[in-house]
Amino acid sequence: MTTAENVTIQDAPGVNPNADAIISIRNLRKWYQVGGGFMGFGDKIYLKAVDDVSFDIERNKTFGLVGESGCGKTTTLKLLLGLETPTAGNIYYEGEDVATMSKAGKSEFRRSVQAVFQDPWSSLNPRMRVRSIVGEPLEIATTMTKGQIATRVGDLLSETGLNPYQANLYPHEFSGGQRQRIGIARALALNPKVIALDEPVSALDVSIRAQIMNLLVDLQEEHGLAYLLVAHNLATVRYMCHDMAVMYLGVVQESGETEAIFNNPMHIYTNALVSAALPSHPDIQREEFLLPGEVVSPINPPPGDVFMTRTPLEVDPNHKWANERPPLVEKEPGHWVVETPWSMAADAGLKVELTGHEGV
Amino acid sequence: MAESTDATVEEKEVSSEAVSVDTDGFGASAMGDEVVLDVKDLRTHFTTRWGTVKAVDGVSYHVKRGETLGIVGESGSGKSVTALSLMRLVPSPPGNIVGGEVVLNGRNLLDLSEGEMTSVRGGEISMILQDPMQALNPVFSIENQVGEAIKIHQKLKGEALWDKVVDSLRKVRIPAPETRAKDYPHQLSGGMRQRVVGAIGISSSPAVIIADEPTTSLDVTIQAAYLRLLRQIQQEEGVGIIFITHDFGIVAKMCDRVAVMYAGRIVEVADVRTIFNEPLHEYTKALISSVPKLEEKTGRLPQIEGQPPLLYNLPAGDAFAPRSTLTFTPEDAARRPPLVEVKPDHWVQLSKSSVADYDKFADMMPAEDSE
């Protein structure tokens, strides 16, 4: 059994960090030990939440991570934020490895990478006034005076579409959309360069979602922000993201420019996800490709291609990629996909064509 | 088109449960014009310390046999309270159904005694709730929970009960229903649990199923499979479905007709294609256009300004007027807008403040005192 110490490092989108990208993630792994290994005896059992994930977040751009629950997208986001320690792999910030940074460098990294969470009802402390919620990062990480902080909080609130006079209110006095604006104001407080967005609109009302998405797009342009967006709604990803990666069972199956992937999804899993997404008009009727079986447990996943238990095609158990993890292959410039004899949509005769209803 | 037919054949071969389902969203599954559920001027109010909350304020709609009616709205629009009112499950106090009629198979449910109502709930009309984790009791087996409704409504026991339980599970395509029936909820995946909830819903062959956002907690692929299953069951059983949702994608995929609710009232009702192609109410238009599209990369999304109103403090006239971008005078918005059938089967809450084409239909406005 492989252990965390002897994992093989593979060449997925370039083994070296991309110096131009603001965040470069290479061969990132997060394994949780869930059993075995008592007093050094027996095989350890790992839940492989994230298993060899590599991607770049470009400056001033949005990178989307999609997949079903349990695919490891949220764990990846937590690893970036430093809320979890990676088992293996590296996170590079502006070309520098975060793990080996100096103390000052690390705190600069922490200030520069902020987060907005899914549920604005549970991510704001109900006992704190808005001015304390938004001002807290400034109190902790800067030497600003109370007066300066108050001014800055006022500016942040107006920038996110709230009234500076609302700084004295408590979170419960706001609606869902306004609360999410408070969360965004808090994330902006330290002038970050990267914001991790964990399902930022899925808990909001439909008429409010467009407001928040547009606010995020505007802030990105104004401040040159880079976003890591974790979402399960593919339409939101297509609207917000420049680049994206599709994850299944802790492994990236396909990644590249968002439009390249939506126009030409190559992996069977990507096609299955896109075909299952809801149409935007009743005249659009896509046939769904239902994959056989259900998502398997990330505890002891297949040693080779993790997708092989879900493919509709026949799997040769003696094939190299049934026993060894297949790498991402660059099929078109900037469009990477895990290629095995059973993973390509073209080989299965599947192809989702996303056409508008006028074209039908 | 020839290409797409070929693709369909191949998809069928690879999909694990290839089934022939008519996925056309409009009218195809509606069987005749037989109205099974007719809701007239339903009013449900809640008494709170801030005043009376008119959660449902004069809502009328009907559901035909084999038809899916979508009720769309934001949180607080009254869509869920409407459903609870049909089942007479509104918590009282503080809630009260203060007026209206709910006619199911010729009987007004609001006139029934509590005992009679118990036999209707889960029998003639049943409900599929949002969260399958909370809808199932963790300490009873699947057999027990599916069997409970059958025992009450069909008075079956012993072997007949067991057969019916297995049959219901088979109808919702649960693999190996005989073994699954002995399982407990925690042994099933989310998608399977939601199917069990569906099995309970259809076990007594109801005339109407109310599905209250049944797929919001499911993953996209499981959601797709579940929606397909609902559609299949509907075609087999001819049941009318009321689909409560905030997602226009689900509406596009599932519904034959759509009622859009805002602030406790229906602002527009029409068949699904009319709602998408020629919406008249500004709120309907804005809701549809503010959703990003999967099929193309769109430019900046149009957004609806403002917040949904607080129900205890509604404007006297047109509730949508404060968010409307049309030009109108305060007098235009002062009157409570009536729901008018402007075209055959296309009803809209008509007011100058919320309907851009108001002038076209102005002569259809009923006289002021007719309300």
Chai-1 contact restraints between the chains, C-beta under 6 A:
chainA,res_idxA,chainB,res_idxB,connection_type,confidence,min_distance_angstrom,max_distance_angstrom,comment,restraint_id
A,E68,B,D219,contact,1.0,0.0,6.0,A-B,restraint_1
A,S69,B,D219,contact,1.0,0.0,6.0,A-B,restraint_2
A,S175,B,Q307,contact,1.0,0.0,6.0,A-B,restraint_3
A,D205,B,E74,contact,1.0,0.0,6.0,A-B,restraint_4
A,D205,B,S75,contact,1.0,0.0,6.0,A-B,restraint_5
A,V206,B,H246,contact,1.0,0.0,6.0,A-B,restraint_6
A,V206,B,L287,contact,1.0,0.0,6.0,A-B,restraint_7
A,S207,B,E74,contact,1.0,0.0,6.0,A-B,restraint_8
A,S207,B,I304,contact,1.0,0.0,6.0,A-B,restraint_9
A,A210,B,S290,contact,1.0,0.0,6.0,A-B,restraint_10
A,A210,B,L301,contact,1.0,0.0,6.0,A-B,restraint_11
A,A210,B,Q303,contact,1.0,0.0,6.0,A-B,restraint_12
A,Q211,B,Q303,contact,1.0,0.0,6.0,A-B,restraint_13
A,N214,B,Q303,contact,1.0,0.0,6.0,A-B,restraint_14
A,L234,B,L294,contact,1.0,0.0,6.0,A-B,restraint_15
A,A235,B,P292,contact,1.0,0.0,6.0,A-B,restraint_16
A,A235,B,K293,contact,1.0,0.0,6.0,A-B,restraint_17
A,A235,B,L294,contact,1.0,0.0,6.0,A-B,restraint_18
A,T236,B,P292,contact,1.0,0.0,6.0,A-B,restraint_19
A,R238,B,K297,contact,1.0,0.0,6.0,A-B,restraint_20
A,Y239,B,P292,contact,1.0,0.0,6.0,A-B,restraint_21
A,A276,B,V220,contact,1.0,0.0,6.0,A-B,restraint_22
A,A276,B,T221,contact,1.0,0.0,6.0,A-B,restraint_23
A,A276,B,A224,contact,1.0,0.0,6.0,A-B,restraint_24
A,A277,B,V220,contact,1.0,0.0,6.0,A-B,restraint_25
A,A277,B,L294,contact,1.0,0.0,6.0,A-B,restraint_26
A,L278,B,G249,contact,1.0,0.0,6.0,A-B,restraint_27
A,L278,B,I250,contact,1.0,0.0,6.0,A-B,restraint_28
A,L278,B,K253,contact,1.0,0.0,6.0,A-B,restraint_29
A,P279,B,A252,contact,1.0,0.0,6.0,A-B,restraint_30
A,P279,B,K253,contact,1.0,0.0,6.0,A-B,restraint_31
A,S280,B,K293,contact,1.0,0.0,6.0,A-B,restraint_32
A,S280,B,E295,contact,1.0,0.0,6.0,A-B,restraint_33
A,H281,B,A252,contact,1.0,0.0,6.0,A-B,restraint_34
A,H281,B,F276,contact,1.0,0.0,6.0,A-B,restraint_35
A,P282,B,G25,contact,1.0,0.0,6.0,A-B,restraint_36
A,P282,B,A252,contact,1.0,0.0,6.0,A-B,restraint_37
A,P282,B,V272,contact,1.0,0.0,6.0,A-B,restraint_38
A,P282,B,R273,contact,1.0,0.0,6.0,A-B,restraint_39
A,P282,B,F276,contact,1.0,0.0,6.0,A-B,restraint_40
A,Q285,B,T23,contact,1.0,0.0,6.0,A-B,restraint_41
A,E287,B,T8,contact,1.0,0.0,6.0,A-B,restraint_42
A,E287,B,E11,contact,1.0,0.0,6.0,A-B,restraint_43
A,E288,B,A224,contact,1.0,0.0,6.0,A-B,restraint_44
A,F289,B,E11,contact,1.0,0.0,6.0,A-B,restraint_45
A,F289,B,S15,contact,1.0,0.0,6.0,A-B,restraint_46
A,L290,B,S15,contact,1.0,0.0,6.0,A-B,restraint_47
A,L290,B,S16,contact,1.0,0.0,6.0,A-B,restraint_48
A,L290,B,A225,contact,1.0,0.0,6.0,A-B,restraint_49
A,P292,B,S16,contact,1.0,0.0,6.0,A-B,restraint_50
A,E294,B,S189,contact,1.0,0.0,6.0,A-B,restraint_51
A,P312,B,V14,contact,1.0,0.0,6.0,A-B,restraint_52
A,A348,B,V14,contact,1.0,0.0,6.0,A-B,restraint_53
A,G349,B,E10,contact,1.0,0.0,6.0,A-B,restraint_54
A,L354,B,E295,contact,1.0,0.0,6.0,A-B,restraint_55
A,G356,B,E295,contact,1.0,0.0,6.0,A-B,restraint_56
